[in-house]
Amino acid sequence: MTSLGPVRELDVLVVGAGPAGLIAAIELARRSINVRIVEKEAEPQRASRAKGLQPRTLEILCDIGVIDEVLAGGSQFPRWQSYQGATLKWEKCVYDLLGITIENPGIERPFTETLLIPQWRFEQILRTKLASLGVRVEYGTPLIRLLESEEGVHALLDSPSGAERVTCRYLIGADGARSFVRKSIGVRFSGETMSEERYVVADVLADGLSDRYWMNWSLPDKPNARISMCPLSHSRYFQFVAPIPIDLPQHELSLGLLQKLFDERCGWPGVNLSGLRWITSHVPSARLADHYRVGRTFLVGDAAHSPPTSPGQGLNLSVQDAYNLGWKLAAMFGGDDPTLLDTYEKERRPIGAGVVGVLAKEMIATGIDLESADLAEKRIRQDIFNTEHNYRGSALAVDQRRTSGRVQAGDRAPGATIRLEGGDDASLFDLIRGTHFTAIWLNSHLLQEGFSILSNRTAEHKAYRAVPSRDPQDVSDIHRVFGVSSDEPTLIVIRPDGYIALCAGDGAAMAWGERLKTMSFWSAVSCHPEP
């Protein structure tokens, strides 16, 4: 490194340019926050790695404006074929294997299946979006020192041009399971490594195999002699996965090893593997950071959690972590109370704990009964599409109605049709897309005469008045979807990340409406209006 230059100041430094870091940077950049994103690797990775995007993640990508590119770059998961040698034993849809019934897309859920897309292509799409916002990933720039003071976070970077000192108000660690950021702030990565399991994962060409199926081979007398070959979207490549001996030297990972494993375990002559683009070995683990935040430093993605081998959860948790944190950090630069940032760990860590498999244990330690704790963890682990994950009980989830409906504060806002006061119909998803809070008055014609309704006072806050649909059979109408009775004026506020912050009826709705005319939602929460 060369001698240190002057200190550069910025709002937020993101360390790590995988999906979590890229989403965090996009969320900040589209709110005009001065953000930099650095990556220790010299260039973008070209590996398939995690290859499934769940419906909730697709909704997020719709909001940030990349859904068309993602859908064009991906595909449905192929059907699963199970072989012994050259004999096909059975063929199933991947969802049948998981015991899941797939619904047709509709108003409430526009996406109902997992999208297959190699991670390298997904990251490329996110980098392009970030660049359109004026921010580019700085490759070959590892973080080598981290220190926090009252003034902010002080980071030392080893950039291609030499050592660089940076001071930022906040730092996001998105630097993977071996996170330097996590270690620097002294957060334990509690859990276990499955030391008895090890896999080789690679991207290869496979002449002689069909790219229409996800093909799997196993031997009944040798349970570890398995091979998985998943065709990758819009590509001639397959993702190769196979168990390997724990003690196999790392230097023996090669195309020759893959061909040897395939020939021995599959018994399909004439299949030649070639074009090795990426290869690694993987030992599964189940780990969770004890904290997602220390002071001004935050952990997202694999730096915060390492789920065991599961149906497409790690990548999706990572995207959703960053999406939850981004708007909250941006709010700090608009003058919101810093206690808002406490909700990041309180909302996201329980979901990470549920997927990793330690939530029930942690809940029991706080005095929750065994049955309730087990049920809470089961609900999270079974919701692989992530659309039922919720933040009920969060300080950012207030429900003040006579009777809570099917949809409650803290839930993901489901899709619905809204008949606006002027008579036009609108999609709720269209109204909430963007960086703002969305306030919707239902049955506002029942409000007291002379009450001044919440209006669109800032670019960060948009308000609408909805009237019931004329069609009593319209099950998509927002009044029915949210379970709002026809005789109760109700105010619903939806956060920038698409979760319901407030459901308030009658007098509580009016009290909230008055406060939100002059203050942010988080400031209004601290006022605790009574129903």
Disulfide bonds with the S-S distance in Angstrom:
none
